[in-house]
Amino acid sequence: MSPTEGIRPLRQLPTRRLEALVDGVFAIAITLLVLEIRVPIVDSARGGDLAHALLDQWPSYVAYTITFFVVGAYWINHHRMFYLLRGVDHTFLILNIFCLMAIAIIPFPNAVVAEYLRDPAMRGVAAAVYGLAMFTLAVMFIVTFWYASLKGLFREGVDTAKVRKVLRSYAVGPVIYLLGIVLSGWAPLAVLIVYFLMPLGYLFEGPVVEIDEGYLGAGS
C-alpha cells in the first residue's frame, strides 16, 4: 500500500501556522540561552579585574555553545521534515506541541550546567538533568517523524525506505543520552563532551538530506 493511501485530503491541515509556531519557539529558546551569560560586576577601586571576571564565566560560555548547536541541529532537521510534509493532522499537531515543550525547557538544563559545571560534587547531577532533557527531546522528535511517515503525511514521491533508514539513525540519540545519564555520576565532563559532539554532523548535512534527494529526484 502506498504511504499516501487511506489519507483523507479534507482531514489534512496546512503547515503554515504550525511552521510559524515552531520557528517562534525555536527562536525564543535559542535566544534565552544567552541570558545565562551575565555581565560581571567588577569594582576597580577594590582591585577588581574585568578580564579575570569574564574568563571566570567560562562554564556559561561552554554551556551556551553546546546547547546552541544542539538546538540549531534540531531546528535544521525539523525544518527538513516540514519540507517533506504535504499536510498534517490533529495527532501530528499534538505530538509537535510535546516536541516544542521539550525545546522550550532547554534553557533550564543549560543554566543548571553553567551554574554547577565547576563543582565536582554537583556536575554529575547537572549532566544528568541535561541528558534527561535531551533524551526527552530526541524521543519526541523521533515519534513525531515516525508518525508522519506512518500516516502518509509526506509528499508523494518521498522514499519510505530512506525514511526508515533516517529513523534508525535518529534512534541512536536517545540510547546515547540514556547512557550519558547513567554515566554522568562517574564521568560528567566526558558525558557533556559527547553531548556536544552528537549534533555536529546534523548541523551540516544530517541523514534526512537523503530523503530530500529522493523526493527531489522523484519530482524532477
C-alpha positions in Angstrom: 0.0 0.0 0.0 1.3 3.5 -0.8 2.1 5.6 2.2 -0.5 8.2 0.9 -3.4 5.8 0.5 -6.1 6.0 3.1 -5.4 9.6 3.9 -8.4 11.8 3.5 -7.3 15.1 2.0 -10.0 17.1 3.7 -8.7 15.9 7.1 -5.2 17.3 6.4 -4.3 20.7 7.6 -1.8 23.1 6.1 1.5 23.5 7.8 1.9 27.3 7.6 0.7 28.3 11.1 2.4 25.3 12.6 5.7 26.3 11.0 5.3 29.8 12.3 4.8 28.5 15.9 7.8 26.1 15.5 10.1 28.8 14.3 8.9 31.1 17.1 9.6 28.6 19.9 13.0 27.7 18.5 13.9 31.3 18.1 12.9 32.1 21.7 14.6 29.1 23.2 17.8 29.7 21.4 17.8 33.4 22.3 17.1 32.7 26.0 20.4 30.7 26.2 22.4 33.9 26.1 20.8 35.2 29.2 22.9 32.8 31.2 25.9 34.8 30.2 25.8 37.8 32.5 27.9 41.0 32.6 30.2 40.6 35.7 30.1 43.4 38.3 33.7 44.5 38.9 34.8 47.2 41.3 38.1 48.5 40.0 38.6 50.6 43.2 38.9 47.3 45.2 41.3 45.7 42.7 38.7 44.0 40.6 39.9 42.6 37.2 37.3 42.6 34.4 39.3 40.3 32.2 39.5 37.8 35.1 35.8 38.1 35.8 35.0 37.5 32.2 37.2 34.4 32.0 35.7 33.1 35.2 32.4 32.7 33.4 33.8 30.0 31.1 31.1 27.4 32.2 28.4 29.7 30.9 30.3 30.1 27.5 30.7 26.3 27.3 27.0 25.6 28.1 25.8 28.2 25.7 28.0 26.9 22.8 26.9 23.2 23.4 23.2 24.0 23.7 23.1 26.5 20.8 24.5 23.8 18.5 22.1 21.2 19.8 19.0 23.4 19.4 20.3 24.5 16.0 20.7 20.9 14.9 17.2 20.1 15.9 15.9 23.2 14.0 17.7 22.1 10.9 16.2 18.6 10.9 12.8 19.8 12.0 12.9 22.2 9.0 13.8 19.4 6.7 11.0 17.3 8.0 8.4 20.1 7.4 9.7 20.4 3.8 8.7 16.8 3.2 5.2 17.3 4.6 2.1 17.7 2.4 -0.1 18.4 5.3 -0.7 17.5 9.0 -3.5 16.0 11.1 -4.7 16.6 14.6 -2.5 13.9 16.2 0.6 15.4 14.5 -0.2 18.8 15.9 -0.4 17.3 19.4 2.9 15.4 19.0 4.5 18.6 17.7 3.3 20.5 20.8 5.0 18.0 23.0 8.2 18.3 20.9 8.0 22.1 21.3 7.6 21.7 25.0 10.8 19.7 25.1 12.5 22.5 23.1 11.2 25.3 25.3 12.6 23.8 28.5 16.2 23.5 27.1 17.4 26.9 28.6 16.8 25.4 32.1 19.2 22.4 32.0 21.6 24.7 30.1 21.5 27.1 33.1 22.0 24.2 35.5 25.1 23.0 33.7 26.5 26.5 33.5 26.0 27.0 37.3 27.4 23.7 38.5 30.0 22.7 35.9 32.9 23.7 38.1 31.6 21.9 41.2 32.8 18.2 41.3 30.0 17.3 43.7 27.3 18.8 41.6 28.3 18.5 38.0 27.2 14.8 37.8 23.6 15.8 38.7 23.8 18.7 36.3 24.9 16.5 33.4 22.1 14.0 34.2 19.5 16.8 34.2 20.8 18.0 30.8 20.8 14.4 29.4 17.3 13.8 30.6 16.1 17.0 28.8 17.9 16.0 25.6 16.6 12.4 25.8 13.0 13.7 26.0 13.6 16.0 23.1 15.2 13.2 21.0 12.3 10.8 21.7 9.6 13.4 20.9 11.3 14.3 17.6 11.6 10.6 16.6 7.9 9.9 17.5 6.7 12.9 15.5 8.8 12.0 12.5 7.7 8.3 12.7 4.0 9.3 13.0 4.3 11.5 9.9 5.7 8.5 8.0 3.2 6.0 9.4 0.2 8.1 8.4 1.4 9.1 5.0 1.8 12.8 5.7 4.8 13.1 3.5 4.6 14.3 -0.1 4.2 11.9 -2.9 7.5 10.6 -4.1 9.2 10.5 -0.8 11.2 7.3 -0.4 9.8 5.4 2.6 12.8 3.1 2.7 15.0 6.2 3.2 12.6 7.5 5.9 13.0 4.2 7.8 16.8 4.5 7.5 16.8 8.0 8.9 14.5 7.0 11.8 17.0 4.2 12.6 19.9 6.7 12.6 17.9 9.0 14.9 17.3 6.2 17.3 21.0 6.3 18.3 20.5 9.6 20.0 18.1 8.5 22.8 20.4 5.5 23.5 23.4 7.7 23.9 21.6 10.2 26.1 20.4 7.4 28.4 23.9 6.1 28.7 25.1 9.6 29.4 22.5 9.9 32.2 23.8 6.6 33.7 27.5 7.6 33.4 27.1 11.2 34.5 27.8 10.3 38.1 31.2 8.9 37.1 32.4 11.0 34.2 30.2 14.1 33.8 32.8 16.1 31.8 33.2 13.2 29.3 29.4 12.9 29.0 29.0 16.6 28.3 31.7 16.4 25.6 29.7 13.6 23.9 26.5 15.7 24.1 28.4 18.4 22.3 29.8 16.2 19.6 26.5 14.4 18.8 24.7 17.2 16.9 27.6 18.5 14.9 27.0 16.2 12.0 23.4 17.2 11.8 24.3 20.9 11.7 25.8 20.5 8.2 24.1 17.6 6.4 22.1 15.2 8.5 20.7 11.8 7.3 17.4 13.4 6.4 19.1 15.0 3.4 18.9 11.6 1.7 15.1 11.8 1.8 15.3 15.3 0.3 17.4 13.9 -2.6 14.9 11.0 -3.1 12.0 13.4 -3.2 13.7 15.9 -5.5 14.7 13.1 -7.8 11.2 11.9 -8.0 9.8 15.3 -8.8 12.4 16.2 -11.5 
